């Protein structure tokens, strides 16, 4: 991550699928925080030591499928963290397909822009091959930070051979 002239790294790992109230969530670990995402990759909460640090109600819709250039959507919800609470009203648009180079490689990506009711904006480059964004540029007032994917290791495939369609019987 690049923030001003500072550079740092973070490791995000998918650790499990966990049901909460009969709703399945992907649990991603970032240091000692578990991040909860819905099956559609909507961000729901950050939990540390079994305590909710932050959450969005309903889960934040950063991506709406299928993603394609020209697609637009909105999100309305509530951000809660510690003792604070604020309404969120975001607008998203898929504005282009771009080839992007990051340390993890070269990816064909959909560029997604977010603008909202809070000061600031975001640009994401979502790479279908990675099933996530490979670059994120965020602006919050005078502060800008950027994340770029440095390494990507997909989970091993459970079925190693390609699926071959059965011959048709005509």
PLY file of the C-alpha trace (Angstrom):
ply
format ascii 1.0
element vertex 170
property float x
property float y
property float z
element edge 169
property int vertex1
property int vertex2
end_header
0.00 0.00 0.00
1.28 3.48 -0.83
0.16 6.39 1.34
1.87 9.63 0.34
5.54 8.63 0.26
5.09 5.69 2.66
4.98 2.13 1.33
3.85 -0.94 3.23
2.56 -4.45 2.54
-0.40 -6.41 3.81
-1.30 -10.04 3.40
-4.92 -10.98 2.94
-5.83 -14.66 3.09
-9.16 -16.41 2.62
-9.33 -18.64 5.71
-12.83 -20.14 5.69
-16.48 -19.94 4.81
-18.48 -19.36 7.99
-22.24 -19.35 8.50
-23.66 -16.63 10.71
-27.40 -16.69 11.23
-27.71 -19.14 8.29
-25.90 -16.69 5.97
-22.57 -17.89 4.54
-19.63 -15.44 4.61
-16.12 -15.63 3.25
-13.74 -14.86 6.11
-10.51 -13.13 5.07
-7.73 -12.59 7.57
-5.68 -9.40 7.62
-3.18 -9.53 10.49
-5.43 -10.11 13.55
-8.68 -8.88 11.97
-11.25 -11.11 10.26
-13.06 -9.43 7.38
-16.47 -10.82 6.43
-17.71 -10.76 2.83
-20.93 -12.16 1.39
-20.86 -14.64 -1.50
-21.24 -11.65 -3.86
-18.13 -10.03 -2.28
-20.12 -7.41 -0.38
-18.18 -6.22 2.69
-20.10 -6.85 5.91
-17.83 -6.49 8.95
-14.40 -6.37 10.56
-14.06 -8.52 13.69
-11.11 -8.63 16.11
-11.00 -10.88 19.18
-14.65 -11.90 18.60
-15.78 -8.23 18.78
-17.22 -6.27 15.86
-14.96 -3.29 15.12
-16.91 -2.02 12.12
-19.82 -3.12 9.97
-22.06 -2.04 7.12
-25.80 -2.65 7.16
-26.68 -3.98 4.66
-23.28 -5.31 3.50
-21.53 -2.82 1.19
-22.12 -3.57 -2.49
-18.78 -2.72 -4.05
-19.42 -4.97 -7.04
-22.68 -5.93 -8.75
-22.61 -8.88 -11.14
-22.22 -9.20 -14.01
-19.65 -6.42 -14.24
-19.52 -4.79 -17.67
-18.64 -1.37 -19.05
-21.55 1.03 -18.64
-23.05 -0.74 -15.61
-24.10 1.60 -12.78
-25.50 0.97 -9.31
-26.03 2.66 -5.98
-25.57 1.62 -2.39
-27.41 3.02 0.63
-26.57 1.79 4.08
-25.18 2.55 7.50
-21.51 2.43 8.57
-21.02 1.61 12.26
-17.69 1.63 14.08
-17.20 1.75 17.86
-19.59 4.49 19.03
-20.05 6.20 15.66
-22.67 5.74 12.97
-23.15 7.42 9.60
-25.35 7.02 6.54
-23.61 6.04 3.32
-24.92 6.86 -0.15
-22.55 5.70 -2.88
-22.74 5.68 -6.68
-20.67 3.24 -8.75
-19.94 2.94 -12.47
-17.88 0.54 -14.55
-16.12 3.01 -16.86
-13.58 0.99 -18.89
-11.68 -2.21 -19.54
-7.96 -1.67 -19.05
-4.84 -3.79 -19.04
-3.03 -3.08 -15.80
0.48 -4.01 -14.68
1.15 -4.67 -10.99
3.90 -6.69 -9.30
1.68 -9.80 -9.41
1.52 -9.57 -13.21
-0.46 -8.09 -16.09
-4.24 -8.33 -15.84
-7.25 -7.43 -17.95
-9.39 -5.42 -15.52
-12.64 -3.53 -15.29
-12.16 -0.01 -13.95
-14.84 0.86 -11.39
-15.34 4.35 -9.95
-17.10 5.15 -6.64
-18.37 8.57 -5.60
-20.50 9.16 -2.56
-22.05 11.37 0.04
-18.80 11.45 2.01
-15.82 13.45 0.75
-13.60 11.33 -1.42
-13.71 8.81 -4.21
-12.32 5.41 -5.15
-11.09 3.76 -8.33
-10.83 -0.03 -8.49
-9.37 -2.25 -11.18
-11.21 -5.57 -10.79
-9.48 -8.52 -12.50
-11.80 -11.48 -13.13
-8.78 -13.84 -13.23
-8.03 -12.96 -9.59
-11.67 -12.47 -8.55
-10.68 -9.26 -6.79
-9.28 -5.84 -7.46
-5.59 -5.70 -8.35
-5.30 -1.93 -7.87
-7.23 0.54 -5.71
-6.75 4.30 -5.56
-8.63 6.08 -2.77
-8.93 9.79 -2.12
-10.18 11.15 1.22
-9.89 14.93 1.20
-6.19 15.78 0.84
-5.11 12.19 1.58
-4.61 9.63 -1.17
-3.58 6.01 -0.84
-3.12 3.21 -3.29
-3.03 -0.57 -3.13
-1.47 -2.78 -5.79
-1.44 -6.57 -5.83
2.11 -7.84 -5.26
1.46 -11.58 -5.25
-1.44 -13.88 -6.00
-1.60 -17.60 -5.24
-4.88 -19.23 -6.20
-6.17 -22.10 -4.10
-5.40 -25.52 -5.56
-8.07 -26.86 -7.88
-10.12 -29.72 -6.45
-10.75 -31.15 -9.92
-7.48 -31.14 -11.83
-8.61 -32.35 -15.26
-10.60 -30.07 -17.57
-14.26 -30.93 -18.01
-14.80 -32.47 -21.43
-18.36 -32.38 -22.75
-19.89 -35.79 -23.46
-20.37 -36.56 -27.15
-23.87 -35.89 -28.33
-25.94 -38.85 -29.48
-27.84 -37.81 -32.57
0 1
1 2
2 3
3 4
4 5
5 6
6 7
7 8
8 9
9 10
10 11
11 12
12 13
13 14
14 15
15 16
16 17
17 18
18 19
19 20
20 21
21 22
22 23
23 24
24 25
25 26
26 27
27 28
28 29
29 30
30 31
31 32
32 33
33 34
34 35
35 36
36 37
37 38
38 39
39 40
40 41
41 42
42 43
43 44
44 45
45 46
46 47
47 48
48 49
49 50
50 51
51 52
52 53
53 54
54 55
55 56
56 57
57 58
58 59
59 60
60 61
61 62
62 63
63 64
64 65
65 66
66 67
67 68
68 69
69 70
70 71
71 72
72 73
73 74
74 75
75 76
76 77
77 78
78 79
79 80
80 81
81 82
82 83
83 84
84 85
85 86
86 87
87 88
88 89
89 90
90 91
91 92
92 93
93 94
94 95
95 96
96 97
97 98
98 99
99 100
100 101
101 102
102 103
103 104
104 105
105 106
106 107
107 108
108 109
109 110
110 111
111 112
112 113
113 114
114 115
115 116
116 117
117 118
118 119
119 120
120 121
121 122
122 123
123 124
124 125
125 126
126 127
127 128
128 129
129 130
130 131
131 132
132 133
133 134
134 135
135 136
136 137
137 138
138 139
139 140
140 141
141 142
142 143
143 144
144 145
145 146
146 147
147 148
148 149
149 150
150 151
151 152
152 153
153 154
154 155
155 156
156 157
157 158
158 159
159 160
160 161
161 162
162 163
163 164
164 165
165 166
166 167
167 168
168 169
